[in-house]
Amino acid sequence: MKRILFVDDESRILDGLRRSLHEDRKRWEMEFAVGGEAALKACETAPFDIVISDMRMPGMDGATLLGHIRDRFPATARIVLSGHSEIKTATRAIPVAHRFLAKPCEATEVRATIERVFTLQELLGSAELRQAVGSIGDLPSLSRVYSALLEAVRKPDISIGQIAAIIEQDAAMSAKVLQLANSAFFGLARRVTSLVSAVSYLGVETIKNLALTAEVFTVFRPDPRLPQIWEALQDHAHRSAALAGKLPLDSSMREFAVVAALLHDVGELVLAARMPDTMLTALKRAEERGCAQYQAEEEILGTSHAEIGAYLLGLWGIPHLAVEAIAHHHRPARIPHTAFDISIAVYVADQLTREKPATDASGSEKPLEEAFAAQREVFEQLAVWERLPEFWQIAQQLEEANKPMPVTKQPPART
């Protein structure tokens, strides 16, 4: 059975959780600890799959407890359930907590959060991988983007749009800001799926506090064996997001697709930062065999950067539709489709942006519109492909061949 530990300094809160989740005791083993010290002793006796803790507790508080759990039991998912949402409290919790729930919290929400985390844990079958990813409280960012953000937040007249434009240049920063905006810690009632909305909701002052005082954004110090990989990943992410925003999706789904495309290779950031030897081996094997990098990763790890990134972002509370598209962006045929959806859009955007960006005579990269002019027929064609199974045959062939999306003058013949 999956094991869950609830921690609070008030026994009546724990009694309420015990009663409200009583029907779940047949499928989950649940324990309840009064205070951080008792919780840590319980973890030392037998590790838990999830720990859900209050923040403000005498002695060992929630942030300290979750920090110990991150360091000693990194495979454990860490969730804050607290009634306190001050920015000072939040900045201490952000590096050690995966998710935030606000008191009072209905049992249905607690139960749904637990179920989502367990589903994510099944995504990574390897306990070693869950430990590697679970220990992450932040992702490293490009130094130039971090420097630009620090400079911007110190300006008294900086706008929300300007801050968002800087953050969206870096997938790691984007993921963290979206995590915070979607957390119950800040009391937002709806899901945030765009960076402008996320920055607008958090506010410039909060972003400033996070950038200057919290261990939220860290600068990447690359492994010398992986030169320029960060710049390449960020460039591909930015171009993919821009393209995803142009694909024929319902307007309500477009923001999800843009976010998913921006973050779809976060798993590569995880591998490069935490498992550089494994990434180097995968890159070498892909080159020697002439296969895709994700295929080499699957041979070595049993999974790929797609699932690794989806696992981390799912723990962080990034919206499910985006996480699903990220998890399957190399193998979209693994999940059912009834329309041109977010997963297909991210898949197509990823494929079409793998080519080298177009440049002008001076060697400078052309604007996005010009860079993708050659694929304009594809965009127009996608908009009129009404019969998904026919498009899907091409998508499956593309997945097998790992080649760029073919450009045809007409939609596929009907059969």
C-alpha positions in Angstrom: 0.0 0.0 0.0 1.1 3.6 -0.6 2.1 5.4 2.6 1.1 8.9 3.5 2.2 11.0 6.5 0.2 14.0 7.7 1.9 16.4 10.0 0.5 19.2 12.2 1.1 20.6 15.7 -2.6 20.6 16.4 -4.1 17.1 17.0 -7.6 18.3 16.2 -6.5 19.1 12.6 -5.1 15.7 12.3 -8.2 14.1 13.8 -10.3 16.0 11.2 -8.1 14.6 8.4 -8.3 11.1 9.8 -12.1 11.3 9.8 -12.5 12.8 6.4 -10.2 10.3 4.8 -11.3 7.3 6.7 -12.8 5.5 3.7 -9.4 5.6 2.0 -7.6 3.5 4.6 -8.3 0.4 2.6 -6.1 1.6 -0.2 -3.6 3.9 1.6 -1.7 3.4 4.7 -2.0 6.8 6.6 -0.1 7.9 9.6 -0.5 11.2 11.6 2.3 12.9 13.5 2.0 15.8 16.0 5.0 18.1 15.2 8.0 18.0 13.0 10.2 15.9 15.4 7.7 13.1 15.6 7.2 13.2 11.8 10.9 12.8 11.1 11.1 9.8 13.5 8.2 8.2 11.6 10.1 8.7 8.3 13.2 7.1 9.8 11.2 4.1 10.8 9.8 3.5 7.3 9.8 6.1 4.4 6.6 7.5 3.0 5.4 8.1 -0.5 3.9 11.5 0.4 4.4 13.8 3.4 1.7 16.5 3.9 2.8 19.1 6.5 1.7 22.3 8.1 4.2 25.2 7.9 4.0 26.9 11.3 4.9 24.4 14.1 6.9 25.0 17.3 10.3 23.4 17.4 10.9 22.0 13.9 8.6 23.9 11.5 7.3 22.6 8.2 10.0 24.1 6.0 12.7 22.6 8.1 11.0 19.2 8.2 10.5 19.1 4.4 14.1 20.1 3.9 15.2 17.1 5.9 12.9 14.8 4.0 14.1 16.2 0.7 17.7 15.5 1.6 17.2 12.1 3.3 14.2 10.7 1.5 14.1 12.5 -1.9 11.7 10.0 -3.5 9.0 11.3 -1.1 6.6 13.8 -2.5 6.4 16.9 -0.3 3.2 18.9 0.1 2.4 21.9 2.3 -1.1 22.2 3.9 -1.1 25.5 5.7 -3.3 28.5 6.5 -0.4 30.9 6.3 0.4 32.5 2.9 2.8 35.4 3.7 5.6 35.8 1.1 8.2 35.3 3.8 6.7 31.9 4.7 6.3 31.0 1.0 9.9 31.7 0.2 11.1 29.3 2.8 8.7 26.6 1.6 9.3 27.0 -2.2 12.7 25.2 -2.4 11.5 22.2 -0.3 7.8 21.7 -1.2 6.4 20.3 -4.4 2.8 21.5 -3.9 0.8 23.8 -1.7 -2.7 23.4 -0.3 -4.4 26.1 1.7 -6.4 25.5 4.9 -9.3 25.0 5.2 -9.1 22.3 2.5 -11.9 20.0 1.5 -11.2 16.3 1.8 -12.0 15.9 -2.0 -9.2 18.3 -2.8 -6.7 16.5 -0.5 -7.8 13.2 -2.0 -7.5 14.4 -5.6 -4.0 15.8 -4.9 -2.8 12.6 -3.4 -4.2 10.6 -6.3 -2.5 12.8 -8.9 0.8 12.4 -7.1 0.5 8.7 -7.0 -0.4 8.6 -10.7 2.8 10.7 -11.4 4.9 8.4 -9.4 3.8 5.5 -11.6 5.1 7.5 -14.6 8.7 6.8 -13.4 9.0 3.2 -12.6 12.6 3.6 -11.3 12.9 4.4 -7.6 16.4 5.8 -8.4 14.9 8.2 -10.9 12.2 9.3 -8.5 14.9 10.0 -5.9 17.0 12.1 -8.4 14.0 14.1 -9.6 12.4 14.4 -6.1 15.4 16.1 -4.6 15.0 19.0 -7.0 13.6 22.2 -5.5 14.6 24.4 -8.4 16.0 24.2 -11.9 19.1 26.1 -13.0 18.5 29.1 -15.3 20.6 30.9 -17.8 22.9 33.5 -16.1 22.1 36.1 -18.7 18.3 35.8 -18.1 18.7 35.8 -14.3 20.9 38.9 -14.6 18.3 40.6 -16.8 15.6 39.7 -14.3 17.6 41.1 -11.3 18.2 44.3 -13.2 14.5 44.6 -14.2 13.0 44.1 -10.8 15.1 46.9 -9.4 13.5 49.4 -11.7 10.6 51.2 -10.1 8.6 51.6 -13.4 9.0 48.0 -14.7 5.8 46.5 -16.2 4.2 43.1 -15.8 4.7 42.5 -19.6 8.4 43.3 -19.4 8.9 41.0 -16.5 7.0 38.2 -18.2 9.0 38.7 -21.5 12.2 38.2 -19.5 11.0 35.1 -17.7 9.7 33.4 -20.8 13.2 33.3 -22.2 14.1 30.7 -19.6 12.2 27.4 -19.2 13.4 26.9 -15.7 12.2 30.3 -14.5 8.9 29.9 -16.4 8.2 26.5 -14.7 8.9 27.9 -11.2 6.7 31.0 -11.7 3.8 28.9 -13.0 4.2 26.5 -10.1 3.8 29.4 -7.6 0.9 31.0 -9.4 -0.9 27.7 -9.5 -0.3 26.9 -5.9 -3.0 27.3 -3.3 -0.4 29.1 -1.2 -1.4 32.3 -3.0 -5.1 31.6 -2.9 -5.9 31.7 -6.6 -9.2 30.1 -7.5 -8.4 29.2 -11.1 -5.5 27.6 -13.0 -3.0 29.9 -14.6 -1.8 28.9 -18.0 0.2 31.9 -19.3 3.2 33.7 -18.0 1.7 37.1 -18.3 -1.2 36.0 -16.1 1.1 34.3 -13.6 3.4 37.4 -13.3 0.3 39.6 -13.1 -1.2 37.6 -10.3 2.0 37.2 -8.3 2.9 40.9 -8.8 6.2 42.5 -9.5 7.0 42.9 -5.8 6.6 39.1 -5.2 8.8 38.3 -8.2 11.3 40.8 -6.9 11.4 39.1 -3.5 11.7 35.7 -5.0 14.6 36.8 -7.3 16.5 38.6 -4.6 15.9 36.7 -1.4 14.7 33.1 -2.1 16.4 30.0 -3.4 14.0 29.9 -6.3 16.1 30.9 -9.3 19.6 29.5 -9.5 22.2 30.1 -12.2 23.3 27.2 -14.2 27.0 26.2 -14.0 27.3 23.8 -16.9 29.3 20.6 -16.9 32.3 21.4 -19.2 31.4 18.2 -21.1 28.1 19.7 -22.1 29.0 23.0 -23.8 26.2 25.3 -24.9 23.5 22.8 -24.1 21.5 25.3 -22.0 21.4 27.9 -24.8 20.3 25.3 -27.3 17.5 23.9 -25.1 16.2 27.3 -24.2 16.2 28.4 -27.9 14.3 25.3 -28.9 11.8 25.7 -26.1 11.1 29.4 -27.0 10.7 28.6 -30.7 8.4 25.6 -29.9 6.2 27.8 -27.7 5.9 30.5 -30.3 5.0 27.9 -33.0 2.5 26.1 -30.7 0.6 29.4 -30.3 0.0 29.5 -34.1 -1.4 26.0 -34.5 -5.1 25.3 -35.0 -6.3 24.8 -31.5 -9.4 26.0 -29.7 -8.6 29.3 -28.0 -9.3 27.8 -24.5 -6.5 25.2 -25.2 -3.9 27.4 -26.8 -2.4 28.7 -23.6 -1.9 25.2 -22.3 -0.2 24.3 -25.6 2.2 27.3 -25.3 3.1 26.4 -21.8 3.6 22.8 -22.6 5.8 23.6 -25.6 7.9 26.0 -23.6 8.5 23.4 -20.9 8.5 20.2 -22.9 12.2 19.6 -22.6 12.5 20.4 -18.9 13.5 16.8 -18.4 16.7 17.5 -20.3 17.5 20.2 -17.9 17.0 17.7 -15.1 19.4 15.2 -16.7 22.0 17.8 -17.6 22.0 19.2 -14.1 21.6 16.1 -12.0 22.7 13.2 -14.2 25.2 14.6 -16.6 27.0 11.2 -17.1 23.8 9.6 -18.1 23.0 12.4 -20.5 26.4 12.2 -22.1 26.0 8.4 -22.5 22.6 8.9 -24.2 24.0 11.6 -26.5 26.9 9.4 -27.5 24.7 6.4 -28.1 22.2 8.4 -30.2 25.0 9.6 -32.4 26.6 6.2 -32.8 23.3 4.5 -33.6 21.7 7.3 -35.6 18.7 7.2 -33.3 16.9 10.0 -31.4 18.1 11.1 -28.0 14.9 10.0 -26.3 15.3 6.5 -27.7 18.8 6.2 -26.3 17.5 7.5 -22.9 14.8 4.8 -23.0 17.5 2.1 -23.6 19.6 3.3 -20.7 17.0 4.5 -18.1 13.8 2.7 -19.2 12.2 6.1 -19.7 13.1 9.5 -21.3 13.5 13.1 -20.5 9.8 13.6 -21.6 8.5 11.5 -18.6 11.1 12.9 -16.3 10.1 16.5 -17.0 6.4 15.6 -16.8 7.0 14.0 -13.4 8.7 17.0 -11.9 6.3 19.5 -13.4 3.3 17.4 -12.3 4.7 17.4 -8.7 5.0 21.1 -9.0 1.3 21.4 -9.9 1.6 22.5 -13.5 -1.8 22.0 -15.1 -2.5 18.4 -16.0 -3.2 19.0 -19.7 0.2 20.6 -20.1 1.9 17.8 -18.1 0.2 15.1 -20.2 1.4 16.7 -23.5 5.0 17.0 -22.1 5.0 13.3 -21.0 4.0 12.1 -24.5 5.6 14.7 -26.8 7.8 12.0 -28.4 5.3 9.2 -28.4 1.8 10.9 -28.7 0.2 7.7 -30.0 0.3 6.2 -26.5 -2.7 8.2 -25.5 -6.2 8.5 -27.2 -7.1 11.6 -29.3 -10.5 12.7 -30.6 -9.3 16.0 -32.1 -6.2 18.1 -32.8 -5.4 18.6 -29.2 -2.6 20.0 -27.0 -0.5 16.8 -27.1 -0.5 16.7 -30.9 0.2 20.5 -31.0 3.3 20.1 -28.8 4.4 17.1 -30.8 4.1 19.0 -34.1 5.8 22.1 -32.7 8.7 20.1 -31.3 9.2 18.4 -34.7 9.0 21.5 -36.8 11.4 23.5 -34.7 14.2 20.9 -34.7 15.5 22.4 -37.9 18.2 25.1 -37.7 16.6 28.6 -37.5 16.6 30.5 -40.8 19.3 33.3 -41.0 19.7 36.3 -43.3 22.8 37.2 -45.4 24.6 38.5 -42.4 24.2 35.3 -40.4 21.6 36.9 -38.0 18.6 34.8 -37.2 15.5 36.0 -39.0 12.3 36.9 -37.2 10.1 34.0 -36.2 7.6 34.6 -39.0 10.3 34.5 -41.7 12.0 31.5 -40.0 8.8 29.4 -40.3 7.7 30.7 -43.7 8.7 27.5 -45.4 6.2 25.6 -43.1 3.3 28.0 -43.7 1.6 25.4 -45.9 1.8 23.0 -43.0 0.0 25.4 -40.7 -2.7 26.0 -43.3 -3.0 22.3 -44.0 -3.4 21.4 -40.3 -6.2 23.9 -40.1 -8.2 22.0 -42.7 -7.4 18.4 -41.7 -10.7 17.6 -40.2 -10.4 13.8 -40.2 -8.0 13.1 -37.3 -7.3 9.4 -38.1 -5.8 10.4 -41.5 -3.6 13.0 -39.9 -2.7 10.5 -37.1 -1.4 8.0 -39.7 1.1 10.6 -40.8 2.0 11.4 -37.2 2.6 7.8 -36.4 4.8 7.4 -39.5 6.7 10.5 -38.5 7.2 9.1 -35.0 8.6 5.8 -36.4 10.9 7.5 -38.9 11.8 10.4 -36.6 11.8 12.8 -39.6 10.5 16.3 -40.1 6.8 16.7 -40.7 6.2 16.2 -44.5 4.7 19.1 -46.4 2.0 18.1 -48.9 -0.2 20.3 -51.1 -3.5 18.5 -50.2 -4.8 16.7 -47.1 -4.3 13.0 -47.1 -6.6 11.0 -49.4 -9.7 9.7 -47.7 -10.0 5.9 -47.4 
